[in-house]
Amino acid sequence: MPNKINDFKNASFLVIGLGSIGQRHLKNLKALGFSNLSALRTRNNQIADQNCIEGVRLYNRIEDAFDSIPTAVFICNPTSFHVQTANYAASHGSHLFIEKPLSDSLEGLDELEALVEKKSLVAFVGYQMRFHPGLMMIRDLIKSNRIGKVLSVRAEVGQYLPDWRPGRDYRESYSAKADLGGGVILDLIHEIDYICWMFGWPKRVFCMAGKYSSLEMETEDAAEILLECEKAPLVEIHVDCLQRKASRNCKITAEMGSIFWDYHSSSVEVYSAETGRTEIFRQEGFERNQMYIDEMNHFIECLTGREKPTTNLAEARASLEVALAAKKSSMNGIMYKFPESKETSL
């Protein structure tokens, strides 16, 4: 594969967008020993952590940032600009790390996929929840048929939007802006992604969503999404930015038992109908940033050619199509059916 990293000391990375996730990636790149770093400021936002930009070349224009072509680009600007920015970076021959979701529409994705293939580039979409030890354990349990045939799944995530980014006005965040690709269906797309990662491409989707609270935002603040997946006939996904006490969990009901995962207690409970016992597995010492470190290490391995992206453009597009179908369903009040011939690696 062309453009592989052979000399890590000379690898250069450009982070586009210096919001919270852009700053996190910069700090993690530094922690992993990379020093040839630059960043493109896409908004006049105040940098929360000045240490993360120490020693980093800062740009205000994308043309200047590509005077020297970076090895890879981290696309961390608002969702609605992801594909446009990715196409620009790919046209210059840079590998791509695109933050989730891939976009807020399908526009430009065919061009991006063709460009990545033509130039033999690595394109990875950042779904760090796939690196959560609890979810990885559940996926292995499902694949090993530990609890038998899966009958139903309920996934939930919710947290009060003003608490998401302390010190910033939530009304000015992309999460609250329709034209920037905000709204909980896209912003909290992790649940859609890991459900499809575990249980396959959905056959149909129905959704009820809307702006229900007094929060000052232009987009939906809560949604109930129903899916019929290949390996789970009844899936319910609840997402909101309303809960004052943060919640993230998933319950899987099967013929021979059940599994319950709780993000905040870092635990997985597995009930066996055969033994009548519940085993509790705890991820002791789990730190949230470790998912991002593991994700970063995986991306670096992809750049060397030793690994392939866990979330490529096809998979990220699939998750996006489910999210867009949910939004369409909520607006039209109808169930959306996916074509059976849909090709995806999910």
C-alpha positions as CSV (number, residue, x, y, z in Angstrom):
1,M,0.0,0.0,0.0
2,P,1.5,3.4,-1.0
3,N,2.1,6.2,1.5
4,K,2.7,3.8,4.5
5,I,4.4,5.1,7.6
6,N,7.9,3.7,7.6
7,D,9.6,6.3,9.7
8,F,7.4,7.4,12.6
9,K,9.7,10.3,13.5
10,N,8.9,12.0,10.2
11,A,5.1,11.3,10.3
12,S,3.2,14.5,10.3
13,F,-0.4,15.0,11.5
14,L,-2.8,17.8,10.9
15,V,-5.9,18.2,13.2
16,I,-8.7,20.2,11.6
17,G,-11.0,21.7,14.2
18,L,-9.9,22.5,17.8
19,G,-13.0,21.8,19.7
20,S,-12.9,19.3,22.6
21,I,-12.3,16.2,20.4
22,G,-9.6,17.9,18.3
23,Q,-7.8,18.9,21.5
24,R,-8.1,15.4,22.8
25,H,-6.5,13.9,19.7
26,L,-3.7,16.4,19.8
27,K,-2.9,15.5,23.4
28,N,-3.1,11.8,22.6
29,L,-0.8,12.2,19.6
30,K,1.7,13.9,21.9
31,A,1.3,11.2,24.6
32,L,2.2,8.6,21.9
33,G,5.4,10.4,21.1
34,F,4.5,12.3,17.9
35,S,5.9,15.8,17.6
36,N,5.4,16.8,14.0
37,L,1.9,18.2,14.6
38,S,-0.2,21.1,13.2
39,A,-3.7,22.3,13.7
40,L,-6.2,24.2,11.7
41,R,-8.5,26.4,13.7
42,T,-11.9,26.4,12.0
43,R,-13.7,28.7,14.5
44,N,-12.7,31.5,16.8
45,N,-13.2,29.3,19.9
46,Q,-11.1,29.6,23.0
47,I,-8.8,26.7,23.5
48,A,-9.7,25.1,26.8
49,D,-6.3,23.5,27.3
50,Q,-3.4,25.6,26.2
51,N,-0.9,22.8,26.8
52,C,-2.4,20.8,24.0
53,I,-1.3,23.4,21.4
54,E,2.2,24.0,22.8
55,G,4.7,23.2,20.1
56,V,1.9,22.8,17.5
57,R,1.9,24.8,14.3
58,L,-1.4,26.7,14.1
59,Y,-3.2,27.7,10.8
60,N,-6.2,29.7,10.0
61,R,-6.5,28.8,6.3
62,I,-6.7,25.3,5.0
63,E,-4.5,26.1,2.0
64,D,-1.7,27.1,4.3
65,A,-2.1,24.0,6.3
66,F,-1.5,21.9,3.2
67,D,1.6,23.7,2.0
68,S,3.5,20.7,3.4
69,I,1.3,17.7,2.8
70,P,0.6,15.9,6.2
71,T,0.8,12.2,6.4
72,A,-2.7,12.0,7.9
73,V,-5.5,14.5,8.7
74,F,-7.8,14.3,11.7
75,I,-11.2,15.9,10.7
76,C,-12.8,17.2,13.8
77,N,-14.7,20.2,12.5
78,P,-18.6,20.3,12.6
79,T,-20.3,17.3,11.1
80,S,-21.7,19.1,8.0
81,F,-18.2,20.0,6.9
82,H,-16.6,16.5,7.3
83,V,-17.0,15.2,3.7
84,Q,-16.0,18.5,2.0
85,T,-12.9,18.6,4.2
86,A,-12.1,14.9,3.7
87,N,-12.3,15.3,-0.1
88,Y,-9.9,18.2,0.1
89,A,-7.4,16.3,2.2
90,A,-7.7,13.1,0.2
91,S,-7.1,15.1,-3.1
92,H,-3.8,16.1,-1.6
93,G,-2.9,12.5,-0.7
94,S,-3.3,12.6,3.1
95,H,-4.8,9.6,5.0
96,L,-8.0,10.3,6.8
97,F,-9.2,10.0,10.4
98,I,-12.8,11.4,10.3
99,E,-14.7,11.9,13.5
100,K,-18.2,10.4,13.8
101,P,-20.7,10.8,12.3
102,L,-19.3,10.6,8.8
103,S,-21.6,13.4,7.6
104,D,-25.1,14.8,8.0
105,S,-26.0,13.7,4.4
106,L,-24.9,11.4,1.7
107,E,-23.7,14.2,-0.5
108,G,-20.1,13.9,-1.6
109,L,-19.6,10.4,-0.2
110,D,-19.4,8.6,-3.6
111,E,-16.7,11.1,-4.6
112,L,-14.8,10.5,-1.4
113,E,-14.9,6.7,-1.6
114,A,-13.7,6.8,-5.2
115,L,-10.9,9.2,-4.3
116,V,-9.7,7.1,-1.3
117,E,-9.7,4.0,-3.5
118,K,-7.9,5.7,-6.4
119,K,-5.1,7.0,-4.1
120,S,-4.9,3.9,-1.9
121,L,-5.5,5.9,1.2
122,V,-6.5,4.8,4.7
123,A,-9.9,6.2,5.7
124,F,-11.0,5.5,9.3
125,V,-14.1,6.9,11.0
126,G,-13.7,7.5,14.8
127,Y,-16.2,5.3,16.6
128,Q,-14.2,5.0,19.8
129,M,-17.0,3.0,21.5
130,R,-16.0,0.0,19.5
131,F,-12.9,0.0,21.7
132,H,-14.8,0.0,24.9
133,P,-13.9,-3.3,26.8
134,G,-17.5,-3.9,27.9
135,L,-18.9,-3.7,24.3
136,M,-16.0,-5.8,22.9
137,M,-16.8,-8.4,25.6
138,I,-20.5,-8.4,24.7
139,R,-19.7,-8.8,21.0
140,D,-17.5,-11.8,21.7
141,L,-20.3,-13.3,24.0
142,I,-22.9,-12.9,21.2
143,K,-20.6,-14.4,18.6
144,S,-19.8,-17.4,20.8
145,N,-23.6,-18.0,21.3
146,R,-23.2,-17.7,25.1
147,I,-26.8,-16.8,25.7
148,G,-28.4,-18.3,22.6
149,K,-30.5,-16.6,20.0
150,V,-31.0,-12.9,20.6
151,L,-34.6,-11.8,20.8
152,S,-34.5,-8.1,21.8
153,V,-32.1,-5.3,22.5
154,R,-32.6,-2.0,24.3
155,A,-29.8,0.6,24.2
156,E,-30.0,3.9,25.9
157,V,-27.8,7.0,26.2
158,G,-28.7,10.4,27.7
159,Q,-27.0,13.3,29.3
160,Y,-28.0,17.0,29.7
161,L,-26.6,19.0,26.8
162,P,-25.3,21.9,28.9
163,D,-23.2,19.4,30.8
164,W,-21.5,18.0,27.7
165,R,-18.8,20.6,27.4
166,P,-18.3,22.5,30.7
167,G,-17.4,26.1,30.3
168,R,-19.0,26.5,26.8
169,D,-22.4,27.8,25.9
170,Y,-24.3,24.8,24.6
171,R,-26.4,27.1,22.4
172,E,-23.3,27.9,20.3
173,S,-22.2,24.2,19.9
174,Y,-22.7,22.3,16.7
175,S,-24.9,19.9,18.7
176,A,-27.6,22.5,18.9
177,K,-27.3,23.8,15.3
178,A,-29.2,22.3,12.5
179,D,-26.9,23.6,9.7
180,L,-23.9,22.1,11.4
181,G,-25.3,18.6,11.6
182,G,-26.5,18.7,15.2
183,G,-29.3,16.8,16.9
184,V,-29.1,13.7,19.1
185,I,-29.7,11.2,16.3
186,L,-26.5,12.1,14.6
187,D,-24.6,13.4,17.6
188,L,-25.3,10.2,19.6
189,I,-24.9,7.8,16.6
190,H,-22.6,5.6,18.6
191,E,-25.6,3.4,19.7
192,I,-26.7,2.9,16.1
193,D,-23.1,2.0,15.1
194,Y,-22.4,-0.5,17.8
195,I,-25.9,-2.1,17.4
196,C,-25.2,-2.6,13.7
197,W,-21.6,-3.8,14.6
198,M,-23.0,-6.5,16.8
199,F,-26.3,-7.4,15.1
200,G,-26.0,-6.5,11.5
201,W,-27.7,-4.2,8.9
202,P,-31.3,-3.4,9.8
203,K,-34.2,-4.5,7.6
204,R,-36.4,-1.6,8.6
205,V,-36.5,1.4,11.0
206,F,-39.1,3.5,12.7
207,C,-38.5,6.6,14.8
208,M,-40.2,9.2,16.9
209,A,-38.1,12.2,17.6
210,G,-38.5,15.9,18.3
211,K,-37.7,19.0,20.3
212,Y,-39.4,18.3,23.7
213,S,-37.6,20.3,26.3
214,S,-37.0,24.0,27.0
215,L,-33.4,23.8,25.8
216,E,-32.5,26.5,23.3
217,M,-31.6,24.3,20.3
218,E,-32.7,24.0,16.7
219,T,-32.6,20.2,16.5
220,E,-34.2,17.2,18.1
221,D,-33.3,16.6,21.8
222,A,-34.7,13.1,22.1
223,A,-35.5,10.1,19.9
224,E,-36.8,6.6,20.1
225,I,-35.6,4.4,17.3
226,L,-36.9,0.9,16.5
227,L,-34.9,-1.4,14.3
228,E,-35.3,-4.9,13.0
229,C,-31.7,-6.2,12.5
230,E,-30.4,-9.3,10.9
231,K,-29.4,-10.9,14.2
232,A,-31.9,-9.2,16.5
233,P,-35.5,-8.9,15.5
234,L,-36.5,-6.2,18.0
235,V,-34.1,-3.3,18.8
236,E,-35.0,-0.2,20.6
237,I,-32.5,2.7,20.8
238,H,-33.2,5.7,23.1
239,V,-31.1,8.8,22.7
240,D,-31.5,12.2,24.4
241,C,-29.6,15.3,25.6
242,L,-32.1,15.8,28.5
243,Q,-31.2,13.5,31.4
244,R,-29.7,15.4,34.3
245,K,-28.0,12.2,35.5
246,A,-26.0,10.7,32.7
247,S,-27.1,7.3,31.6
248,R,-25.6,4.8,29.1
249,N,-26.5,1.1,29.0
250,C,-27.6,-1.8,26.9
251,K,-29.8,-4.9,27.7
252,I,-29.8,-7.9,25.5
253,T,-32.5,-10.6,26.0
254,A,-31.9,-14.0,24.4
255,E,-33.4,-17.5,24.6
256,M,-30.8,-18.8,27.1
257,G,-30.1,-15.7,29.2
258,S,-29.5,-12.0,29.1
259,I,-26.7,-9.4,29.2
260,F,-26.7,-6.0,30.8
261,W,-24.0,-3.4,30.2
262,D,-23.7,-0.2,32.2
263,Y,-21.1,2.3,31.0
264,H,-21.0,4.3,34.2
265,S,-20.4,1.4,36.5
266,S,-18.0,-0.2,34.0
267,S,-19.7,-3.6,34.3
268,V,-21.2,-6.4,32.2
269,E,-23.8,-8.7,33.8
270,V,-24.4,-12.1,32.2
271,Y,-27.4,-14.2,33.3
272,S,-27.5,-17.9,32.3
273,A,-31.0,-19.5,32.3
274,E,-29.2,-22.9,32.5
275,T,-27.5,-22.2,35.8
276,G,-29.8,-19.6,37.1
277,R,-26.7,-17.5,38.0
278,T,-25.5,-14.0,37.1
279,E,-21.9,-13.3,36.5
280,I,-20.7,-9.8,36.9
281,F,-17.6,-8.7,35.0
282,R,-16.1,-5.3,35.9
283,Q,-13.6,-3.3,33.9
284,E,-11.6,-2.2,36.9
285,G,-9.7,1.1,36.5
286,F,-11.5,1.9,33.2
287,E,-10.6,5.4,32.0
288,R,-12.6,7.0,29.2
289,N,-9.5,8.3,27.4
290,Q,-8.1,4.8,26.9
291,M,-10.7,4.1,24.2
292,Y,-9.3,7.1,22.3
293,I,-5.7,5.9,22.9
294,D,-6.6,2.4,21.6
295,E,-8.4,3.9,18.7
296,M,-5.4,6.1,17.8
297,N,-3.0,3.1,18.1
298,H,-5.3,1.2,15.8
299,F,-5.2,4.0,13.2
300,I,-1.4,4.2,13.3
301,E,-1.3,0.4,12.7
302,C,-3.6,1.0,9.7
303,L,-1.2,3.6,8.4
304,T,1.7,1.1,8.6
305,G,-0.4,-1.5,6.8
306,R,-0.4,-4.0,9.7
307,E,-4.1,-3.6,10.4
308,K,-7.3,-2.6,8.5
309,P,-9.7,0.0,9.8
310,T,-12.3,-1.4,12.2
311,T,-14.7,1.3,10.8
312,N,-14.1,2.0,7.2
313,L,-16.1,4.4,4.9
314,A,-18.6,1.7,4.0
315,E,-19.4,0.9,7.6
316,A,-19.6,4.5,8.6
317,R,-21.8,5.2,5.6
318,A,-24.1,2.3,6.7
319,S,-24.5,3.8,10.2
320,L,-25.2,7.2,8.7
321,E,-27.8,5.8,6.4
322,V,-29.6,4.2,9.4
323,A,-29.5,7.6,11.3
324,L,-30.8,9.5,8.2
325,A,-33.6,6.9,7.8
326,A,-34.5,7.4,11.4
327,K,-34.7,11.2,10.9
328,K,-36.8,10.7,7.8
329,S,-39.1,8.3,9.6
330,S,-39.7,10.8,12.4
331,M,-40.5,13.6,10.0
332,N,-42.9,11.5,7.8
333,G,-44.3,9.2,10.5
334,I,-43.6,6.1,8.4
335,M,-41.5,3.0,8.7
336,Y,-38.5,3.0,6.5
337,K,-37.5,-0.2,4.8
338,F,-33.9,-0.9,3.6
339,P,-33.4,-2.7,0.3
340,E,-32.4,-6.3,0.9
341,S,-29.7,-6.0,-1.7
342,K,-27.9,-3.4,0.3
343,E,-24.2,-4.2,0.4
344,T,-22.4,-3.5,3.7
345,S,-19.6,-5.2,5.7
346,L,-21.7,-4.7,8.9
